[in-house]
Amino acid sequence: PLHTDEVYARGTHFGGRVVHGPFTFALAVGLVERSGFYGDSILAWLGCERLRAILPVRVGDTLSVEVEVTEARESSEPDRGVARIHYTVRNQRAEVVMEFDFLMLLRRAEPPNR
């Protein structure tokens, strides 16, 4: 009821309804995908690490997502690489509400000459 029942949620330590954490995660991933950030380079999602729900997201909040490539390394295949992308999700007050690292197998722009 915390996410769907306002009367119930008012009696919790949140003081009102909050958005389910996995929904916030999915929304952040979807917003970045829809932005075209990855282009056509995605080959596989390798996982998520260091996921932290820092502040509650409230019904009606406006969220934005910043991404930063924090690590890039070669894979066993020369036309592919592994990237760690740090996601920072903020609300309309610029407060960080969630952070996580996405690990992706990506197509390289140009395979290295070997």
VMD Tcl script that draws the C-alpha trace (Angstrom):
set ca {
  {0.00 0.00 0.00}
  {2.97 2.38 0.41}
  {3.05 3.03 -3.34}
  {-0.67 3.03 -4.05}
  {-2.60 4.03 -0.90}
  {-2.14 7.68 0.12}
  {-4.01 7.26 3.41}
  {-1.83 4.33 4.41}
  {1.36 6.02 3.17}
  {0.71 9.17 5.25}
  {1.13 7.00 8.36}
  {4.60 5.77 7.34}
  {7.96 7.43 7.90}
  {7.71 8.74 4.31}
  {4.60 10.77 5.14}
  {2.99 10.00 1.77}
  {3.16 7.84 -1.32}
  {6.54 7.20 -2.88}
  {7.49 5.73 -6.24}
  {8.70 2.14 -6.15}
  {12.52 1.99 -6.36}
  {12.63 -0.52 -9.23}
  {10.33 1.78 -11.22}
  {12.77 4.67 -10.71}
  {15.62 2.42 -11.89}
  {13.68 1.33 -14.99}
  {12.68 4.89 -15.80}
  {16.29 6.10 -15.59}
  {17.51 3.31 -17.87}
  {14.69 3.99 -20.32}
  {15.28 7.74 -20.42}
  {18.94 7.24 -21.32}
  {18.13 4.63 -23.96}
  {15.50 6.91 -25.52}
  {17.99 9.80 -25.59}
  {20.11 7.93 -28.13}
  {23.17 7.92 -25.83}
  {24.15 4.40 -26.87}
  {23.23 4.71 -30.54}
  {23.34 1.23 -32.05}
  {26.34 0.11 -30.01}
  {24.59 -2.07 -27.40}
  {25.41 -5.76 -27.70}
  {24.53 -6.93 -24.18}
  {23.70 -5.68 -20.71}
  {26.20 -7.22 -18.29}
  {24.68 -6.05 -15.03}
  {24.18 -3.31 -12.51}
  {26.43 -2.55 -9.55}
  {26.40 -0.14 -6.61}
  {22.68 0.63 -6.87}
  {21.69 3.12 -4.15}
  {18.24 4.59 -3.57}
  {19.32 7.74 -1.74}
  {16.11 9.75 -1.38}
  {12.49 8.81 -1.96}
  {10.94 9.74 -5.28}
  {7.51 11.26 -4.75}
  {4.49 10.98 -7.00}
  {4.68 14.07 -9.24}
  {8.47 14.48 -9.10}
  {10.29 15.33 -12.31}
  {13.40 13.23 -12.83}
  {16.49 13.74 -14.94}
  {19.42 11.42 -15.53}
  {23.11 12.18 -16.02}
  {25.44 9.48 -17.34}
  {29.22 9.30 -17.34}
  {31.46 6.63 -18.78}
  {33.77 5.86 -15.86}
  {35.59 2.87 -17.32}
  {36.15 1.40 -20.77}
  {38.18 -1.69 -21.53}
  {38.72 -4.15 -24.33}
  {36.86 -7.43 -24.35}
  {38.09 -10.76 -25.69}
  {36.72 -9.79 -29.13}
  {38.47 -6.89 -30.93}
  {35.22 -5.36 -32.19}
  {33.72 -5.12 -28.70}
  {34.42 -3.41 -25.42}
  {33.08 -3.30 -21.90}
  {31.99 0.02 -20.43}
  {30.98 1.04 -16.93}
  {28.48 3.90 -17.11}
  {27.59 5.76 -13.91}
  {23.97 6.91 -13.73}
  {22.93 9.77 -11.44}
  {19.19 10.36 -11.10}
  {18.03 13.75 -9.79}
  {14.66 15.22 -8.91}
  {13.38 18.69 -9.82}
  {15.28 20.16 -6.85}
  {18.56 18.74 -8.24}
  {18.72 16.30 -5.31}
  {20.33 12.95 -6.11}
  {17.65 10.29 -5.58}
  {19.43 7.25 -7.07}
  {22.85 6.23 -8.37}
  {24.14 3.06 -9.99}
  {26.74 1.70 -12.39}
  {25.59 -0.02 -15.57}
  {27.93 -2.52 -17.20}
  {27.52 -2.88 -20.94}
  {29.10 -4.86 -23.76}
  {29.31 -2.39 -26.62}
  {30.28 -2.47 -30.26}
  {33.52 -0.52 -30.76}
  {33.52 2.34 -33.23}
  {36.55 0.87 -34.99}
  {38.36 -2.34 -34.08}
  {41.99 -1.72 -33.14}
  {44.72 -2.65 -35.64}
  {46.61 -5.66 -34.38}
}
mol new
graphics top color blue
foreach p $ca { graphics top sphere $p radius 0.5 }
foreach p [lrange $ca 0 end-1] q [lrange $ca 1 end] { graphics top cylinder $p $q radius 0.2 }
display resetview
